[in-house]
Amino acid sequence: MNKRLATVGVLIATALFTSTTTVNAAEDTTFKASVDAWKASNKAAKDAYKVSLDSYKAGKQNFQAAKKAINDKFKADNATLKASIKSAVDAATTAEAKKALKASGKVQLDASIAARNAAIAALVKPTKPAKPTKTSKPEKSAGN
């Protein structure tokens, strides 16, 4: 009887250990697969963020270059305008003619400023990409 009881005990222990090991192995491969998928998802999100960040930086440089070109043209045009107004005012003989030339110059300057502001407003400023959201790492089941 003792031998039977011992044999039954060994068989039960073997059955329990074998089934638990099989379940643990299945849970372990499921966990590893979910961790691998999590890693791949995070890597893809980081790679996409890096690409969009590089695109943002290039767009920002292009925006600044275009804005600088507009401002440089504005400065050159205004320097020419001011010089022509000054020479016209100096050449004018009457106070009324000088006043009219100055008023005309102010209107032209205001129009130049409005054109520059409109050109800058027409530029599209790039938007900074959002950082990828962090996802939580998959957790192992409590049975392990």
C-alpha positions as CSV (number, residue, x, y, z in Angstrom):
1,M,0.0,0.0,0.0
2,N,2.8,2.4,0.8
3,K,4.3,1.8,-2.6
4,R,1.0,2.5,-4.3
5,L,0.5,5.7,-2.3
6,A,4.1,6.8,-3.1
7,T,3.6,6.0,-6.7
8,V,0.3,7.9,-6.8
9,G,2.0,10.8,-5.0
10,V,4.9,10.9,-7.5
11,L,2.4,10.7,-10.5
12,I,0.3,13.5,-9.1
13,A,3.4,15.6,-8.4
14,T,4.7,14.9,-11.9
15,A,1.4,15.8,-13.5
16,L,1.1,19.0,-11.5
17,F,4.7,20.0,-12.3
18,T,4.5,19.1,-16.0
19,S,1.2,21.0,-16.5
20,T,2.5,24.0,-14.6
21,T,5.7,24.1,-16.6
22,T,3.7,23.9,-19.8
23,V,1.4,26.7,-18.8
24,N,4.4,28.8,-17.6
25,A,6.2,28.1,-20.9
26,A,3.1,29.2,-22.9
27,E,2.7,32.3,-20.7
28,D,6.4,33.1,-21.1
29,T,6.3,32.9,-24.9
30,T,3.1,35.1,-24.9
31,F,4.8,37.6,-22.6
32,K,8.0,37.7,-24.7
33,A,5.9,38.2,-27.8
34,S,4.0,41.1,-26.2
35,V,7.3,42.6,-25.0
36,D,8.8,42.3,-28.5
37,A,5.7,43.9,-30.0
38,W,5.9,46.7,-27.4
39,K,9.6,47.3,-28.3
40,A,8.9,47.4,-32.0
41,S,6.0,49.8,-31.5
42,N,8.1,52.1,-29.4
43,K,11.0,52.0,-31.9
44,A,8.6,52.8,-34.8
45,A,7.2,55.7,-32.9
46,K,10.7,57.1,-32.0
47,D,11.8,56.7,-35.6
48,A,8.8,58.5,-37.0
49,Y,9.3,61.3,-34.4
50,K,13.0,61.6,-35.5
51,V,11.9,61.9,-39.2
52,S,9.3,64.5,-38.4
53,L,11.7,66.4,-36.2
54,D,14.2,66.5,-39.0
55,S,11.5,67.7,-41.3
56,Y,10.5,70.4,-38.8
57,K,14.1,71.6,-38.5
58,A,14.4,71.9,-42.3
59,G,11.1,73.7,-42.5
60,K,12.1,76.1,-39.7
61,Q,15.4,76.9,-41.5
62,N,13.5,77.5,-44.8
63,F,11.0,79.7,-43.0
64,Q,13.8,81.8,-41.4
65,A,15.6,82.1,-44.8
66,A,12.4,83.3,-46.5
67,K,11.7,85.8,-43.8
68,K,15.2,87.1,-43.9
69,A,15.0,87.5,-47.7
70,I,11.7,89.4,-47.4
71,N,13.2,91.7,-44.7
72,D,16.4,92.2,-46.7
73,K,14.4,93.2,-49.8
74,F,12.3,95.5,-47.6
75,K,15.4,97.2,-46.2
76,A,16.9,97.7,-49.7
77,D,13.7,99.0,-51.1
78,N,13.2,101.4,-48.2
79,A,16.8,102.7,-48.5
80,T,16.2,103.4,-52.2
81,L,12.8,105.0,-51.4
82,K,14.2,107.2,-48.7
83,A,17.1,108.3,-50.8
84,S,14.8,109.3,-53.7
85,I,12.5,111.1,-51.4
86,K,15.4,113.0,-49.8
87,S,16.8,114.0,-53.2
88,A,13.3,115.1,-54.4
89,V,12.7,117.1,-51.2
90,D,16.1,118.7,-51.5
91,A,15.4,119.6,-55.1
92,A,12.0,121.1,-54.3
93,T,11.9,124.9,-54.1
94,T,8.7,125.6,-52.2
95,A,7.6,124.4,-48.7
96,E,4.4,123.1,-50.2
97,A,6.2,120.9,-52.7
98,K,8.5,119.6,-50.0
99,K,5.5,118.8,-47.7
100,A,3.7,117.0,-50.6
101,L,6.8,115.0,-51.4
102,K,7.2,114.0,-47.7
103,A,3.6,113.0,-47.5
104,S,3.9,111.0,-50.7
105,G,7.0,109.3,-49.4
106,K,5.2,108.4,-46.2
107,V,2.4,106.8,-48.2
108,Q,4.9,104.8,-50.2
109,L,6.7,103.7,-47.0
110,D,3.4,102.6,-45.4
111,A,2.6,100.6,-48.6
112,S,6.0,99.0,-48.4
113,I,5.5,98.1,-44.8
114,A,2.1,96.6,-45.5
115,A,3.5,94.6,-48.4
116,R,6.3,93.2,-46.2
117,N,3.9,92.3,-43.4
118,A,1.6,90.6,-45.9
119,A,4.5,88.6,-47.4
120,I,5.6,87.5,-43.9
121,A,2.1,86.6,-42.9
122,A,1.8,84.4,-46.1
123,L,4.7,82.3,-45.0
124,V,3.7,79.0,-43.3
125,K,5.5,78.5,-40.0
126,P,6.2,74.9,-39.4
127,T,4.7,73.3,-36.3
128,K,6.8,71.3,-33.9
129,P,6.0,67.6,-33.9
130,A,4.6,66.0,-30.8
131,K,6.8,63.6,-28.9
132,P,5.5,60.0,-29.0
133,T,3.5,59.0,-26.0
134,K,5.1,56.5,-23.7
135,T,3.3,53.2,-23.4
136,S,3.7,51.0,-20.4
137,K,5.6,47.9,-20.7
138,P,3.6,44.7,-20.7
139,E,3.6,43.0,-17.3
140,K,4.2,39.4,-16.5
141,S,1.2,37.5,-15.2
142,A,1.1,36.9,-11.4
143,G,1.4,33.1,-11.9
144,N,5.2,33.3,-12.7
